[in-house]
Amino acid sequence: MADGLLYDEDFFAWTQEQAKLLRRGSAAANQLDFDLIAEEIEDLGKSELHAVQSLCEHIIEHLLKLEYTGLDEPAHHWRQEITEWRIQVEKKETRSIIAKLDLPARYRAALRMLRYFERDVPGLMGRVPAKCPYSLDQILGSGDEDWFPPAR
């Protein structure tokens, strides 16, 4: 899509497409290093993907804290952070990034972060499910109203 529409709608997909197109081009015409340019473009897209993956991991970790720690005091702060991270995801999310999120991997990373919190909440990890209890829509939130799990 040479008109820039894909760039505006889905930056990650654009970076991947441009990298493929550059690799097909001929370097003889102007001495450009197409492979390095393609690599940089891919890296830009991967950076966006990794940022959204990281934000989702933090959101999941905080959703788990809200639901399974039983702590009231930091809950308001956790909700604020979740909302901030969801807004950041909204700015970066595209169809192709969402398709590559790999929710089970994001959940495993969130559990790794949550383990450090067990010192403050003994038995926490025993209460947390082995598989992610949240849908992608719940993690990302939808519209103007943020969803949060009830405390257990």
Secondary structure as the mmCIF struct_conf table of DSSP 4:
data_model
#
loop_
_struct_conf.conf_type_id
_struct_conf.id
_struct_conf.beg_label_comp_id
_struct_conf.beg_label_asym_id
_struct_conf.beg_label_seq_id
_struct_conf.end_label_comp_id
_struct_conf.end_label_asym_id
_struct_conf.end_label_seq_id
TURN_TY1_P TURN_TY1_P1 ALA A 2 ASP A 3
BEND BEND1 GLY A 4 GLY A 4
HELX_RH_AL_P HELX_RH_AL_P1 LEU A 5 GLU A 9
HELX_RH_AL_P HELX_RH_AL_P2 PHE A 11 ARG A 24
BEND BEND2 GLY A 25 GLY A 25
HELX_RH_3T_P HELX_RH_3T_P1 ALA A 27 ALA A 29
TURN_TY1_P TURN_TY1_P2 ASN A 30 ASN A 30
HELX_RH_AL_P HELX_RH_AL_P3 PHE A 34 TYR A 68
BEND BEND3 THR A 69 THR A 69
BEND BEND4 ASP A 72 ASP A 72
TURN_TY1_P TURN_TY1_P3 GLU A 73 PRO A 74
HELX_RH_AL_P HELX_RH_AL_P4 ALA A 75 LYS A 92
HELX_RH_AL_P HELX_RH_AL_P5 ARG A 95 ALA A 99
TURN_TY1_P TURN_TY1_P4 LYS A 100 LYS A 100
HELX_RH_AL_P HELX_RH_AL_P6 LEU A 103 ARG A 115
HELX_RH_3T_P HELX_RH_3T_P2 TYR A 116 ARG A 119
TURN_TY1_P TURN_TY1_P5 ASP A 120 ASP A 120
BEND BEND5 VAL A 121 VAL A 121
TURN_TY1_P TURN_TY1_P6 PRO A 122 GLY A 123
HELX_RH_AL_P HELX_RH_AL_P7 LEU A 124 ARG A 127
BEND BEND6 VAL A 128 VAL A 128
BEND BEND7 ALA A 130 LYS A 131
BEND BEND8 TYR A 134 TYR A 134
HELX_RH_AL_P HELX_RH_AL_P8 LEU A 136 LEU A 140
STRN STRN1 SER A 142 SER A 142
TURN_TY1_P TURN_TY1_P7 GLY A 143 ASP A 144
STRN STRN2 GLU A 145 GLU A 145
HELX_LH_PP_P HELX_LH_PP_P1 PRO A 149 ALA A 151
#
